[in-house]
Every structure is written in structure tokens, then in C-alpha cells.
Amino acid sequence: MNTIQHLEDQAARAERLAKRITDTLTIEKLLTFAGERRREIEVIAGKHRRN
């Protein structure tokens, strides 16, 4: 599994989990984590496009 696939998997898992729980703070943390992973993907993908 390459880095982008790994980050996408982490983001998707966090988003799925956030939909199943009711604790607001945990949901916010999971969605923040997912957003950070998606931003990392954008950075990595941007570097690959420039090369």
C-alpha cells in the first residue's frame, strides 16, 4: 500500500467511525484527523504532479 492509499484509508476510517458515535468531542477530533490526512494527500499528490 502506498502512502496516499494509506492516508486515504485512515481518513475514510475516521469518517466512518465519526458517523457511528455520539460523543461530540470525539467526532470533532476524528473529523479533524480525517481532514489532516486529506490535506497530506493533496500535498503529496501535488509533489508527484510537479515531478
All heavy atoms as TSV, in Angstrom:
chain	resi	resn	atom	element	x	y	z
A	1	MET	N	N	0.849	-1.169	0.000
A	1	MET	CA	C	0.000	0.000	0.000
A	1	MET	C	C	0.897	1.235	0.000
A	1	MET	O	O	1.792	1.359	0.817
A	1	MET	CB	C	-0.882	-0.031	1.257
A	1	MET	CG	C	-1.803	1.139	1.363
A	1	MET	SD	S	-2.842	1.187	2.851
A	1	MET	CE	C	-3.729	-0.325	2.737
A	2	ASN	N	N	0.631	2.156	-0.924
A	2	ASN	CA	C	1.474	3.351	-0.949
A	2	ASN	C	C	0.964	4.386	0.057
A	2	ASN	O	O	-0.090	4.215	0.677
A	2	ASN	CB	C	1.574	3.929	-2.364
A	2	ASN	CG	C	0.292	4.542	-2.864
A	2	ASN	OD1	O	-0.484	5.097	-2.096
A	2	ASN	ND2	N	0.052	4.459	-4.153
A	3	THR	N	N	1.698	5.453	0.202
A	3	THR	CA	C	1.388	6.463	1.221
A	3	THR	C	C	0.012	7.089	1.015
A	3	THR	O	O	-0.748	7.244	1.976
A	3	THR	CB	C	2.473	7.562	1.202
A	3	THR	OG1	O	3.737	6.949	1.429
A	3	THR	CG2	C	2.222	8.598	2.281
A	4	ILE	N	N	-0.311	7.451	-0.219
A	4	ILE	CA	C	-1.603	8.084	-0.475
A	4	ILE	C	C	-2.736	7.124	-0.143
A	4	ILE	O	O	-3.720	7.513	0.492
A	4	ILE	CB	C	-1.691	8.584	-1.930
A	4	ILE	CG1	C	-0.729	9.766	-2.114
A	4	ILE	CG2	C	-3.125	8.998	-2.291
A	4	ILE	CD1	C	-0.645	10.291	-3.527
A	5	GLN	N	N	-2.620	5.878	-0.519
A	5	GLN	CA	C	-3.663	4.895	-0.211
A	5	GLN	C	C	-3.813	4.730	1.298
A	5	GLN	O	O	-4.931	4.626	1.806
A	5	GLN	CB	C	-3.347	3.548	-0.845
A	5	GLN	CG	C	-3.490	3.532	-2.347
A	5	GLN	CD	C	-2.962	2.249	-2.950
A	5	GLN	OE1	O	-2.013	1.650	-2.425
A	5	GLN	NE2	N	-3.563	1.829	-4.046
A	6	HIS	N	N	-2.692	4.706	1.996
A	6	HIS	CA	C	-2.714	4.560	3.453
A	6	HIS	C	C	-3.419	5.755	4.113
A	6	HIS	O	O	-4.265	5.577	4.998
A	6	HIS	CB	C	-1.289	4.413	3.983
A	6	HIS	CG	C	-1.206	4.229	5.458
A	6	HIS	ND1	N	-1.649	3.108	6.100
A	6	HIS	CD2	C	-0.734	5.051	6.424
A	6	HIS	CE1	C	-1.469	3.247	7.405
A	6	HIS	NE2	N	-0.908	4.408	7.624
A	7	LEU	N	N	-3.088	6.965	3.679
A	7	LEU	CA	C	-3.715	8.161	4.234
A	7	LEU	C	C	-5.206	8.195	3.906
A	7	LEU	O	O	-6.032	8.556	4.749
A	7	LEU	CB	C	-3.026	9.416	3.707
A	7	LEU	CG	C	-1.589	9.624	4.184
A	7	LEU	CD1	C	-0.939	10.768	3.411
A	7	LEU	CD2	C	-1.528	9.882	5.673
A	8	GLU	N	N	-5.569	7.814	2.689
A	8	GLU	CA	C	-6.975	7.771	2.301
A	8	GLU	C	C	-7.738	6.775	3.163
A	8	GLU	O	O	-8.856	7.041	3.610
A	8	GLU	CB	C	-7.099	7.392	0.821
A	8	GLU	CG	C	-8.521	7.283	0.326
A	8	GLU	CD	C	-9.308	8.576	0.403
A	8	GLU	OE1	O	-8.742	9.643	0.117
A	8	GLU	OE2	O	-10.505	8.518	0.747
A	9	ASP	N	N	-7.130	5.632	3.427
A	9	ASP	CA	C	-7.756	4.616	4.273
A	9	ASP	C	C	-7.966	5.145	5.686
A	9	ASP	O	O	-9.032	4.973	6.279
A	9	ASP	CB	C	-6.897	3.353	4.297
A	9	ASP	CG	C	-7.539	2.222	5.057
A	9	ASP	OD1	O	-8.702	1.890	4.759
A	9	ASP	OD2	O	-6.878	1.665	5.961
A	10	GLN	N	N	-6.962	5.824	6.238
A	10	GLN	CA	C	-7.079	6.392	7.579
A	10	GLN	C	C	-8.202	7.432	7.639
A	10	GLN	O	O	-8.996	7.442	8.581
A	10	GLN	CB	C	-5.766	7.052	8.000
A	10	GLN	CG	C	-4.676	6.086	8.355
A	10	GLN	CD	C	-3.438	6.820	8.833
A	10	GLN	OE1	O	-3.138	7.929	8.405
A	10	GLN	NE2	N	-2.709	6.183	9.740
A	11	ALA	N	N	-8.258	8.302	6.637
A	11	ALA	CA	C	-9.292	9.341	6.609
A	11	ALA	C	C	-10.678	8.712	6.515
A	11	ALA	O	O	-11.603	9.111	7.240
A	11	ALA	CB	C	-9.047	10.293	5.436
A	12	ALA	N	N	-10.830	7.734	5.642
A	12	ALA	CA	C	-12.130	7.091	5.463
A	12	ALA	C	C	-12.575	6.372	6.734
A	12	ALA	O	O	-13.747	6.445	7.124
A	12	ALA	CB	C	-12.073	6.117	4.292
A	13	ARG	N	N	-11.653	5.711	7.407
A	13	ARG	CA	C	-11.987	5.021	8.658
A	13	ARG	C	C	-12.446	6.011	9.722
A	13	ARG	O	O	-13.415	5.770	10.440
A	13	ARG	CB	C	-10.782	4.247	9.188
A	13	ARG	CG	C	-10.491	2.994	8.453
A	13	ARG	CD	C	-9.334	2.294	9.109
A	13	ARG	NE	N	-8.840	1.216	8.281
A	13	ARG	CZ	C	-7.902	0.376	8.648
A	13	ARG	NH1	N	-7.338	0.490	9.847
A	13	ARG	NH2	N	-7.500	-0.578	7.847
A	14	ALA	N	N	-11.727	7.116	9.840
A	14	ALA	CA	C	-12.089	8.132	10.836
A	14	ALA	C	C	-13.474	8.706	10.530
A	14	ALA	O	O	-14.285	8.904	11.443
A	14	ALA	CB	C	-11.036	9.243	10.860
A	15	GLU	N	N	-13.761	8.948	9.260
A	15	GLU	CA	C	-15.066	9.493	8.884
A	15	GLU	C	C	-16.190	8.490	9.150
A	15	GLU	O	O	-17.263	8.873	9.640
A	15	GLU	CB	C	-15.053	9.914	7.413
A	15	GLU	CG	C	-14.168	11.128	7.184
A	15	GLU	CD	C	-13.771	11.352	5.742
A	15	GLU	OE1	O	-13.940	10.439	4.895
A	15	GLU	OE2	O	-13.271	12.449	5.461
A	16	ARG	N	N	-15.945	7.224	8.856
A	16	ARG	CA	C	-16.962	6.190	9.140
A	16	ARG	C	C	-17.224	6.091	10.636
A	16	ARG	O	O	-18.374	6.012	11.080
A	16	ARG	CB	C	-16.528	4.831	8.591
A	16	ARG	CG	C	-16.680	4.677	7.108
A	16	ARG	CD	C	-16.519	3.231	6.664
A	16	ARG	NE	N	-15.293	2.600	7.109
A	16	ARG	CZ	C	-14.151	2.601	6.433
A	16	ARG	NH1	N	-14.065	3.204	5.271
A	16	ARG	NH2	N	-13.089	1.985	6.904
A	17	LEU	N	N	-16.164	6.093	11.434
A	17	LEU	CA	C	-16.304	5.995	12.877
A	17	LEU	C	C	-17.054	7.211	13.429
A	17	LEU	O	O	-17.912	7.068	14.306
A	17	LEU	CB	C	-14.936	5.870	13.542
A	17	LEU	CG	C	-14.912	5.672	15.044
A	17	LEU	CD1	C	-15.726	4.454	15.453
A	17	LEU	CD2	C	-13.484	5.538	15.540
A	18	ALA	N	N	-16.759	8.382	12.904
A	18	ALA	CA	C	-17.421	9.604	13.373
A	18	ALA	C	C	-18.932	9.535	13.163
A	18	ALA	O	O	-19.694	10.128	13.927
A	18	ALA	CB	C	-16.840	10.822	12.662
A	19	LYS	N	N	-19.373	8.813	12.154
A	19	LYS	CA	C	-20.813	8.683	11.883
A	19	LYS	C	C	-21.507	7.734	12.857
A	19	LYS	O	O	-22.714	7.777	13.010
A	19	LYS	CB	C	-21.042	8.175	10.460
A	19	LYS	CG	C	-20.682	9.187	9.400
A	19	LYS	CD	C	-20.883	8.617	8.021
A	19	LYS	CE	C	-20.432	9.607	6.969
A	19	LYS	NZ	N	-20.558	9.044	5.620
A	20	ARG	N	N	-20.730	6.884	13.525
A	20	ARG	CA	C	-21.307	5.846	14.386
A	20	ARG	C	C	-21.337	6.211	15.860
A	20	ARG	O	O	-21.941	5.500	16.651
A	20	ARG	CB	C	-20.509	4.555	14.228
A	20	ARG	CG	C	-20.626	3.960	12.865
A	20	ARG	CD	C	-19.897	2.652	12.810
A	20	ARG	NE	N	-20.016	2.077	11.486
A	20	ARG	CZ	C	-19.107	1.349	10.924
A	20	ARG	NH1	N	-17.988	1.070	11.571
A	20	ARG	NH2	N	-19.285	0.863	9.720
A	21	ILE	N	N	-20.684	7.275	16.241
A	21	ILE	CA	C	-20.608	7.612	17.662
A	21	ILE	C	C	-21.416	8.870	17.955
A	21	ILE	O	O	-21.808	9.597	17.043
A	21	ILE	CB	C	-19.144	7.782	18.121
A	21	ILE	CG1	C	-18.455	8.896	17.350
A	21	ILE	CG2	C	-18.383	6.477	17.984
A	21	ILE	CD1	C	-17.069	9.193	17.842
A	22	THR	N	N	-21.633	9.135	19.223
A	22	THR	CA	C	-22.448	10.285	19.610
A	22	THR	C	C	-21.672	11.343	20.393
A	22	THR	O	O	-22.195	12.430	20.604
A	22	THR	CB	C	-23.648	9.821	20.464
A	22	THR	OG1	O	-23.164	9.123	21.602
A	22	THR	CG2	C	-24.570	8.916	19.667
A	23	ASP	N	N	-20.472	11.038	20.810
A	23	ASP	CA	C	-19.675	11.980	21.585
A	23	ASP	C	C	-19.148	13.098	20.673
A	23	ASP	O	O	-18.342	12.847	19.776
A	23	ASP	CB	C	-18.506	11.247	22.258
A	23	ASP	CG	C	-17.587	12.187	23.008
A	23	ASP	OD1	O	-18.097	12.963	23.839
A	23	ASP	OD2	O	-16.371	12.147	22.747
A	24	THR	N	N	-19.609	14.305	20.889
A	24	THR	CA	C	-19.289	15.436	20.021
A	24	THR	C	C	-17.788	15.708	19.942
A	24	THR	O	O	-17.261	15.936	18.853
A	24	THR	CB	C	-20.024	16.702	20.487
A	24	THR	OG1	O	-21.414	16.415	20.565
A	24	THR	CG2	C	-19.797	17.853	19.541
A	25	LEU	N	N	-17.108	15.695	21.072
A	25	LEU	CA	C	-15.674	15.973	21.077
A	25	LEU	C	C	-14.912	14.934	20.253
A	25	LEU	O	O	-14.027	15.283	19.461
A	25	LEU	CB	C	-15.137	16.014	22.508
A	25	LEU	CG	C	-13.650	16.317	22.647
A	25	LEU	CD1	C	-13.312	17.677	22.037
A	25	LEU	CD2	C	-13.243	16.281	24.112
A	26	THR	N	N	-15.264	13.679	20.416
A	26	THR	CA	C	-14.594	12.612	19.661
A	26	THR	C	C	-14.883	12.748	18.174
A	26	THR	O	O	-13.986	12.573	17.349
A	26	THR	CB	C	-15.029	11.229	20.175
A	26	THR	OG1	O	-14.741	11.161	21.580
A	26	THR	CG2	C	-14.296	10.118	19.459
A	27	ILE	N	N	-16.110	13.079	17.829
A	27	ILE	CA	C	-16.466	13.282	16.419
A	27	ILE	C	C	-15.611	14.402	15.829
A	27	ILE	O	O	-15.050	14.260	14.732
A	27	ILE	CB	C	-17.970	13.615	16.269
A	27	ILE	CG1	C	-18.812	12.392	16.613
A	27	ILE	CG2	C	-18.283	14.112	14.860
A	27	ILE	CD1	C	-20.298	12.682	16.738
A	28	GLU	N	N	-15.487	15.508	16.548
A	28	GLU	CA	C	-14.684	16.637	16.076
A	28	GLU	C	C	-13.227	16.226	15.879
A	28	GLU	O	O	-12.602	16.585	14.873
A	28	GLU	CB	C	-14.770	17.799	17.048
A	28	GLU	CG	C	-16.112	18.501	17.047
A	28	GLU	CD	C	-16.215	19.583	18.106
A	28	GLU	OE1	O	-15.193	19.913	18.754
A	28	GLU	OE2	O	-17.335	20.094	18.293
A	29	LYS	N	N	-12.688	15.474	16.825
A	29	LYS	CA	C	-11.295	15.032	16.714
A	29	LYS	C	C	-11.109	14.097	15.520
A	29	LYS	O	O	-10.122	14.201	14.794
A	29	LYS	CB	C	-10.846	14.348	18.001
A	29	LYS	CG	C	-10.637	15.323	19.136
A	29	LYS	CD	C	-10.155	14.615	20.390
A	29	LYS	CE	C	-9.907	15.612	21.511
A	29	LYS	NZ	N	-9.352	14.960	22.707
A	30	LEU	N	N	-12.051	13.185	15.317
A	30	LEU	CA	C	-11.961	12.262	14.185
A	30	LEU	C	C	-12.039	13.001	12.850
A	30	LEU	O	O	-11.269	12.719	11.921
A	30	LEU	CB	C	-13.067	11.207	14.255
A	30	LEU	CG	C	-12.870	10.110	15.296
A	30	LEU	CD1	C	-14.166	9.335	15.499
A	30	LEU	CD2	C	-11.742	9.181	14.882
A	31	LEU	N	N	-12.947	13.954	12.761
A	31	LEU	CA	C	-13.082	14.696	11.510
A	31	LEU	C	C	-11.888	15.615	11.267
A	31	LEU	O	O	-11.473	15.811	10.118
A	31	LEU	CB	C	-14.402	15.477	11.499
A	31	LEU	CG	C	-15.655	14.599	11.476
A	31	LEU	CD1	C	-16.908	15.464	11.527
A	31	LEU	CD2	C	-15.674	13.675	10.265
A	32	THR	N	N	-11.316	16.142	12.337
A	32	THR	CA	C	-10.090	16.935	12.202
A	32	THR	C	C	-8.952	16.054	11.703
A	32	THR	O	O	-8.212	16.427	10.784
A	32	THR	CB	C	-9.703	17.581	13.549
A	32	THR	OG1	O	-10.749	18.472	13.936
A	32	THR	CG2	C	-8.389	18.332	13.460
A	33	PHE	N	N	-8.826	14.866	12.281
A	33	PHE	CA	C	-7.810	13.902	11.857
A	33	PHE	C	C	-7.997	13.563	10.381
A	33	PHE	O	O	-7.034	13.562	9.605
A	33	PHE	CB	C	-7.911	12.636	12.718
A	33	PHE	CG	C	-6.978	11.541	12.310
A	33	PHE	CD1	C	-5.661	11.544	12.730
A	33	PHE	CD2	C	-7.420	10.496	11.514
A	33	PHE	CE1	C	-4.794	10.530	12.357
A	33	PHE	CE2	C	-6.560	9.476	11.140
A	33	PHE	CZ	C	-5.242	9.492	11.559
A	34	ALA	N	N	-9.237	13.287	9.975
A	34	ALA	CA	C	-9.517	12.948	8.582
A	34	ALA	C	C	-9.133	14.103	7.656
A	34	ALA	O	O	-8.532	13.895	6.599
A	34	ALA	CB	C	-10.991	12.587	8.408
A	35	GLY	N	N	-9.456	15.311	8.056
A	35	GLY	CA	C	-9.102	16.476	7.252
A	35	GLY	C	C	-7.600	16.647	7.104
A	35	GLY	O	O	-7.103	16.987	6.021
A	36	GLU	N	N	-6.869	16.391	8.180
A	36	GLU	CA	C	-5.406	16.483	8.127
A	36	GLU	C	C	-4.838	15.445	7.166
A	36	GLU	O	O	-3.907	15.726	6.416
A	36	GLU	CB	C	-4.814	16.295	9.521
A	36	GLU	CG	C	-5.097	17.456	10.452
A	36	GLU	CD	C	-4.769	17.160	11.901
A	36	GLU	OE1	O	-4.419	16.008	12.240
A	36	GLU	OE2	O	-4.878	18.093	12.719
A	37	ARG	N	N	-5.380	14.239	7.205
A	37	ARG	CA	C	-4.910	13.185	6.287
A	37	ARG	C	C	-5.198	13.578	4.834
A	37	ARG	O	O	-4.377	13.404	3.952
A	37	ARG	CB	C	-5.589	11.846	6.568
A	37	ARG	CG	C	-5.360	11.259	7.968
A	37	ARG	CD	C	-3.913	10.891	8.314
A	37	ARG	NE	N	-3.050	11.982	8.670
A	37	ARG	CZ	C	-2.994	12.596	9.854
A	37	ARG	NH1	N	-3.762	12.246	10.834
A	37	ARG	NH2	N	-2.151	13.574	10.060
A	38	ARG	N	N	-6.368	14.146	4.587
A	38	ARG	CA	C	-6.737	14.558	3.218
A	38	ARG	C	C	-5.840	15.702	2.736
A	38	ARG	O	O	-5.468	15.753	1.562
A	38	ARG	CB	C	-8.204	14.930	3.151
A	38	ARG	CG	C	-9.083	13.714	3.445
A	38	ARG	CD	C	-10.450	13.818	2.882
A	38	ARG	NE	N	-11.263	12.656	3.245
A	38	ARG	CZ	C	-11.212	11.476	2.623
A	38	ARG	NH1	N	-10.387	11.291	1.641
A	38	ARG	NH2	N	-12.002	10.483	3.007
A	39	ARG	N	N	-5.456	16.609	3.633
A	39	ARG	CA	C	-4.527	17.680	3.253
A	39	ARG	C	C	-3.150	17.107	2.933
A	39	ARG	O	O	-2.487	17.556	1.995
A	39	ARG	CB	C	-4.440	18.736	4.346
A	39	ARG	CG	C	-5.645	19.681	4.335
A	39	ARG	CD	C	-5.503	20.840	5.300
A	39	ARG	NE	N	-5.609	20.437	6.700
A	39	ARG	CZ	C	-6.755	20.150	7.324
A	39	ARG	NH1	N	-7.883	20.210	6.665
A	39	ARG	NH2	N	-6.763	19.807	8.588
A	40	GLU	N	N	-2.716	16.101	3.699
A	40	GLU	CA	C	-1.445	15.438	3.403
A	40	GLU	C	C	-1.481	14.805	2.011
A	40	GLU	O	O	-0.510	14.868	1.265
A	40	GLU	CB	C	-1.146	14.354	4.435
A	40	GLU	CG	C	-0.692	14.871	5.777
A	40	GLU	CD	C	-0.351	13.729	6.724
A	40	GLU	OE1	O	0.521	12.913	6.371
A	40	GLU	OE2	O	-0.969	13.653	7.799
A	41	ILE	N	N	-2.616	14.189	1.684
A	41	ILE	CA	C	-2.775	13.576	0.362
A	41	ILE	C	C	-2.616	14.645	-0.719
A	41	ILE	O	O	-1.927	14.426	-1.727
A	41	ILE	CB	C	-4.147	12.876	0.240
A	41	ILE	CG1	C	-4.183	11.646	1.149
A	41	ILE	CG2	C	-4.449	12.503	-1.207
A	41	ILE	CD1	C	-5.570	11.053	1.352
A	42	GLU	N	N	-3.255	15.799	-0.535
A	42	GLU	CA	C	-3.149	16.871	-1.522
A	42	GLU	C	C	-1.709	17.328	-1.701
A	42	GLU	O	O	-1.262	17.557	-2.822
A	42	GLU	CB	C	-4.021	18.054	-1.107
A	42	GLU	CG	C	-5.497	17.793	-1.214
A	42	GLU	CD	C	-6.337	18.942	-0.694
A	42	GLU	OE1	O	-5.781	20.036	-0.426
A	42	GLU	OE2	O	-7.554	18.746	-0.552
A	43	VAL	N	N	-0.977	17.453	-0.598
A	43	VAL	CA	C	0.423	17.877	-0.664
A	43	VAL	C	C	1.246	16.841	-1.421
A	43	VAL	O	O	2.012	17.178	-2.328
A	43	VAL	CB	C	1.006	18.113	0.751
A	43	VAL	CG1	C	2.513	18.271	0.704
A	43	VAL	CG2	C	0.347	19.321	1.391
A	44	ILE	N	N	1.075	15.585	-1.076
A	44	ILE	CA	C	1.838	14.516	-1.724
A	44	ILE	C	C	1.475	14.427	-3.198
A	44	ILE	O	O	2.352	14.316	-4.062
A	44	ILE	CB	C	1.600	13.164	-1.027
A	44	ILE	CG1	C	2.223	13.199	0.382
A	44	ILE	CG2	C	2.176	12.014	-1.836
A	44	ILE	CD1	C	1.821	12.049	1.267
A	45	ALA	N	N	0.192	14.500	-3.505
A	45	ALA	CA	C	-0.242	14.434	-4.904
A	45	ALA	C	C	0.300	15.614	-5.695
A	45	ALA	O	O	0.689	15.471	-6.861
A	45	ALA	CB	C	-1.763	14.391	-4.980
A	46	GLY	N	N	0.341	16.781	-5.086
A	46	GLY	CA	C	0.899	17.968	-5.750
A	46	GLY	C	C	2.373	17.796	-6.056
A	46	GLY	O	O	2.852	18.208	-7.120
A	47	LYS	N	N	3.113	17.195	-5.159
A	47	LYS	CA	C	4.543	16.954	-5.388
A	47	LYS	C	C	4.737	15.980	-6.541
A	47	LYS	O	O	5.640	16.132	-7.344
A	47	LYS	CB	C	5.199	16.393	-4.123
A	47	LYS	CG	C	5.371	17.404	-3.038
A	47	LYS	CD	C	6.021	16.786	-1.805
A	47	LYS	CE	C	6.116	17.777	-0.677
A	47	LYS	NZ	N	6.656	17.158	0.547
A	48	HIS	N	N	3.889	14.962	-6.634
A	48	HIS	CA	C	4.003	13.978	-7.711
A	48	HIS	C	C	3.690	14.599	-9.059
A	48	HIS	O	O	4.286	14.241	-10.055
A	48	HIS	CB	C	3.083	12.783	-7.455
A	48	HIS	CG	C	3.566	11.891	-6.369
A	48	HIS	ND1	N	4.660	11.088	-6.513
A	48	HIS	CD2	C	3.105	11.673	-5.118
A	48	HIS	CE1	C	4.860	10.411	-5.395
A	48	HIS	NE2	N	3.925	10.760	-4.519
A	49	ARG	N	N	2.754	15.542	-9.102
A	49	ARG	CA	C	2.391	16.188	-10.366
A	49	ARG	C	C	3.517	17.087	-10.876
A	49	ARG	O	O	3.692	17.242	-12.067
A	49	ARG	CB	C	1.123	17.028	-10.184
A	49	ARG	CG	C	-0.119	16.187	-10.264
A	49	ARG	CD	C	-1.358	17.054	-10.214
A	49	ARG	NE	N	-2.162	16.555	-9.108
A	49	ARG	CZ	C	-2.714	17.276	-8.178
A	49	ARG	NH1	N	-2.599	18.561	-8.190
A	49	ARG	NH2	N	-3.404	16.726	-7.221
A	50	ARG	N	N	4.267	17.681	-9.950
A	50	ARG	CA	C	5.344	18.598	-10.368
A	50	ARG	C	C	6.563	17.845	-10.867
A	50	ARG	O	O	7.377	18.383	-11.577
A	50	ARG	CB	C	5.743	19.486	-9.203
A	50	ARG	CG	C	4.762	20.609	-8.975
A	50	ARG	CD	C	5.222	21.482	-7.879
A	50	ARG	NE	N	4.722	20.875	-6.638
A	50	ARG	CZ	C	4.979	21.302	-5.427
A	50	ARG	NH1	N	5.761	22.314	-5.246
A	50	ARG	NH2	N	4.472	20.719	-4.373
A	51	ASN	N	N	6.721	16.598	-10.466
A	51	ASN	CA	C	7.921	15.825	-10.867
A	51	ASN	C	C	7.793	15.246	-12.222
A	51	ASN	O	O	7.011	15.122	-12.950
A	51	ASN	CB	C	8.180	14.702	-9.873
A	51	ASN	CG	C	8.651	15.261	-8.526
A	51	ASN	OD1	O	9.193	16.347	-8.485
A	51	ASN	ND2	N	8.428	14.524	-7.485
